Amino acid sequence: MPTFTAVTQITGKSLAEAVGERLEALLPEPTGVGVFEVEDGSDLWEVTAYFNETPDAIELALLAKANGVADFEIAELPETDWVAKVRRDLAPVEAGRFFVYGAHDADKLPADKIGLLIEAAMAFGTGHHGTTLGCLRAFDRLLTEGRTFDTVADIGCGTAVLGMAAAKVSDRTVYASDIDEVAVEVAQSNVDANGLTGQVVCLEAAGFAHETLIAKAPYDLVFANILKGPLIGLAPDMAAQVKEGGVAILSGILHAQADEVIEVYSRSGFNLIHREEIVDWTSLTLVRSSEK
């Protein structure tokens, strides 16, 4: 069955969300509507509707005109076996001592690497993205320096690849949380596939807002691979939940946003010890000082 998309870009979140809602009332009805911020500081939002049959170009043009937004671009997507495509396109990734791979590449796991199995159908957080890779490299660097971590949390865990990396180098329990219910299910599936059931505890939570996360604080290490806005909002809680001398590894930050994140975390008592840029993304390693 063919899939059609209708895409436009809109300035401002409220207008983008309003147009998204109005798309849902069209005939033929879209099978789904997505409203996503373009993370470049421009306040642009991409609004996309998906259809199983050719959308009504006139209705889309009238909708765009009525809301004062750019015309929708309509396209037909080729039929694709996306899991097979991901398996072809996403080769295993090395990040220091860690090796992130799919089950189809299990035979490529080097004997001297720590394997992290992520299924191809769960591609976000596989290690191919500069944010995840940056976090893994930062963690590997700390381990090489001789640091150890007894209490670890992975906030906004996605596939839980970072939490699993921490669990693989320790016998301690790691706590991995995400605000999205589906992400928590994905994380649990990966944890089980890696033989870490019970050692990585997957929780649904916004930030640290879960009784288990609070009870297990303060943390020696917290991963937070999310986006600039949520990271900035999380800074006071990070200061409260990371122990003195503890480490926060942050990513999901565009290069132009990094200095602002560093400044906010500095005011919350964190000192920058390392930053790394991979493609468009910056990863930060910070230590909580004795004064906040």
C-alpha positions in Angstrom: 0.0 0.0 0.0 1.5 3.4 -1.0 2.1 6.1 1.7 1.7 9.8 0.9 3.1 12.7 3.0 2.1 16.3 3.1 4.7 18.5 4.8 5.0 22.2 5.7 7.1 24.3 8.0 5.6 26.8 10.4 7.0 29.4 12.7 5.8 29.0 16.3 4.7 26.1 18.3 1.0 27.1 19.0 0.3 27.7 15.3 2.0 24.4 14.3 0.0 22.5 16.8 -3.2 24.1 15.6 -2.5 23.2 12.0 -1.7 19.7 13.1 -5.1 19.4 14.8 -6.9 20.7 11.7 -5.1 18.2 9.5 -6.7 15.4 11.4 -10.2 16.6 10.3 -9.4 16.3 6.5 -10.9 13.8 4.2 -9.4 11.5 3.3 -8.2 11.2 6.9 -4.5 11.1 7.6 -3.3 7.9 9.3 -1.1 10.1 11.5 0.1 13.6 12.0 3.5 14.7 13.4 4.5 18.1 14.8 8.2 18.4 15.5 10.5 21.3 16.3 13.4 21.9 14.0 16.2 21.9 16.6 18.3 24.8 15.2 17.1 27.7 17.3 14.9 29.1 14.6 11.5 28.3 16.2 10.5 26.4 13.1 8.2 23.5 13.4 7.7 20.7 10.8 4.1 19.5 10.4 3.7 16.3 8.5 0.5 14.3 7.7 0.6 10.7 6.5 -2.0 9.2 4.2 -2.7 5.7 2.7 -4.4 7.3 -0.3 -3.7 10.4 -2.3 -4.5 13.5 -0.1 -6.7 16.3 -1.4 -4.3 18.9 -2.7 -7.0 21.6 -2.9 -8.1 21.0 0.8 -4.4 21.2 1.9 -3.9 24.4 -0.1 -7.0 25.9 1.5 -5.9 24.8 4.9 -2.4 26.4 4.4 -3.9 29.7 3.1 -6.5 29.9 5.9 -3.7 29.6 8.5 -1.2 31.8 6.7 1.4 29.1 6.4 3.5 27.8 3.5 1.9 25.4 1.0 2.1 21.7 1.8 4.5 19.6 -0.2 2.9 16.3 -1.2 5.0 13.3 -2.0 4.5 9.5 -2.4 6.9 7.4 -0.4 8.2 4.2 -2.0 7.2 0.9 -0.3 10.2 0.0 1.9 11.0 -2.7 4.3 12.3 -0.3 6.9 13.7 -2.9 9.3 15.7 -4.5 6.5 16.9 -1.0 5.4 18.0 -0.2 8.9 19.9 -3.5 9.1 21.7 -2.7 5.8 22.5 0.9 6.6 23.4 0.8 10.3 26.7 -1.0 10.7 28.0 -1.8 14.2 29.5 1.2 16.1 32.6 1.2 18.3 32.9 3.7 21.1 36.0 3.0 23.1 35.5 -0.4 24.8 31.8 -0.6 23.7 30.5 -2.2 20.5 26.9 -1.4 19.6 25.3 -3.8 17.2 22.1 -5.5 15.9 21.4 -9.2 16.2 22.1 -9.6 12.5 25.7 -8.5 13.2 26.3 -10.7 16.3 29.1 -12.5 14.6 31.0 -9.2 14.3 31.4 -8.6 18.0 35.1 -8.5 18.8 36.3 -10.6 21.7 37.9 -7.6 23.4 34.8 -5.3 23.3 31.7 -5.0 25.5 28.7 -5.8 23.3 25.5 -3.7 23.5 22.7 -5.4 21.5 20.1 -3.0 20.0 17.5 -4.3 17.6 17.3 -2.7 14.2 13.6 -1.9 14.6 14.6 0.3 17.6 17.0 2.5 15.8 16.9 5.6 18.0 19.8 5.4 20.4 21.8 2.8 18.5 25.0 4.7 18.9 25.0 5.9 15.3 23.7 9.3 16.3 26.3 11.8 17.4 24.6 12.3 20.8 24.6 8.6 21.9 28.1 8.1 20.5 29.3 11.2 22.4 27.9 9.9 25.6 29.5 6.4 25.2 32.8 8.0 24.4 32.6 10.2 27.4 31.8 7.3 29.7 34.6 5.2 28.2 37.0 8.1 28.8 36.0 8.3 32.5 36.5 4.6 32.9 39.9 4.8 31.3 40.8 7.5 33.8 40.0 4.9 36.6 36.7 6.3 37.8 34.1 3.9 39.1 30.4 4.6 39.7 28.2 2.8 42.2 24.9 4.6 41.6 23.9 5.4 38.0 20.8 6.8 36.4 20.0 7.1 32.6 17.5 9.9 32.3 15.6 10.0 29.0 17.0 6.6 28.2 15.5 5.8 24.8 16.8 2.4 24.0 18.7 2.3 27.4 22.0 1.8 25.6 23.8 4.2 28.0 22.3 2.6 31.1 23.2 -0.9 29.8 26.8 0.3 29.1 27.1 1.3 32.8 25.6 -2.0 33.9 28.0 -4.0 31.7 31.1 -2.7 33.6 29.6 -3.1 37.1 27.5 -5.4 39.1 25.5 -2.4 40.4 21.9 -1.7 39.6 21.3 1.1 37.1 18.1 3.0 36.8 16.9 4.0 33.3 13.9 6.3 32.9 12.0 7.9 30.0 8.9 10.1 29.8 7.5 8.0 26.9 5.8 4.7 27.7 6.8 3.1 24.4 10.5 4.1 25.0 10.3 2.3 28.4 9.0 -0.8 26.7 11.8 -0.6 24.1 14.3 -0.1 26.8 13.1 -3.1 28.7 13.2 -5.3 25.6 16.8 -4.3 25.1 17.7 -4.9 28.7 16.2 -8.4 28.5 18.0 -9.1 25.2 21.3 -8.1 26.8 20.9 -10.4 29.8 20.6 -7.4 32.2 17.0 -8.1 33.5 16.9 -6.8 37.0 20.2 -5.0 36.8 18.9 -2.2 34.7 15.5 -1.1 36.1 13.3 0.7 33.5 11.0 3.4 34.8 8.4 5.8 33.2 9.2 9.2 34.6 9.7 12.8 33.6 13.2 13.6 34.7 13.8 12.4 38.2 10.1 12.5 39.1 9.8 8.9 40.3 9.9 7.6 43.8 12.5 5.0 43.0 14.8 7.5 41.3 14.5 9.8 44.3 15.0 7.0 46.8 18.2 5.8 45.1 19.8 9.3 45.0 22.4 10.8 45.2 24.1 9.4 42.1 27.7 9.0 41.1 26.8 9.3 37.5 23.8 10.5 35.5 23.4 10.3 31.7 20.9 12.8 30.2 20.8 12.5 26.4 17.7 14.6 25.7 17.5 18.1 24.2 18.6 21.6 25.3 15.3 22.8 26.7 14.7 19.8 28.9 18.3 19.7 30.0 18.2 23.3 31.1 14.9 22.6 33.0 16.6 19.6 34.6 19.6 21.5 36.0 18.2 22.1 39.6 17.1 18.5 39.9 20.4 17.3 38.6 22.2 19.4 41.3 20.0 17.9 43.9 20.3 14.2 42.7 24.0 14.1 41.8 26.4 13.7 44.7 29.4 16.0 45.4 32.1 14.9 43.0 29.5 13.0 40.9 29.4 13.3 37.1 26.7 14.3 34.6 27.1 13.4 31.0 24.8 15.5 28.9 23.9 15.5 25.2 21.2 16.2 22.7 22.8 19.7 22.4 23.5 21.5 19.1 27.0 23.2 19.0 25.5 26.6 19.2 23.5 25.7 22.3 26.4 24.2 24.3 27.6 27.4 26.0 24.2 28.2 27.3 23.8 24.7 28.8 27.3 25.0 30.4 26.4 28.3 31.9 23.1 27.1 33.4 24.8 24.0 34.9 27.7 26.1 36.2 25.1 28.1 38.2 23.8 24.8 39.5 27.2 23.8 40.8 28.7 21.8 37.9 32.2 22.3 36.3 32.9 21.3 32.7 35.7 18.8 32.4 35.2 17.7 28.8 33.2 18.5 25.6 33.2 16.7 22.4 31.6 17.6 19.0 30.4 14.9 16.7 28.7 16.1 13.4 26.1 18.6 14.6 26.0 17.6 18.3 28.0 18.4 21.4 28.3 16.1 24.4 29.3 17.5 27.8 30.9 15.9 30.8 30.5 17.9 34.1 31.4 17.3 37.7 29.3 18.6 40.6 31.4 20.8 42.8 31.1 21.1 46.6 29.3 24.4 46.3 26.0 24.9 44.5 
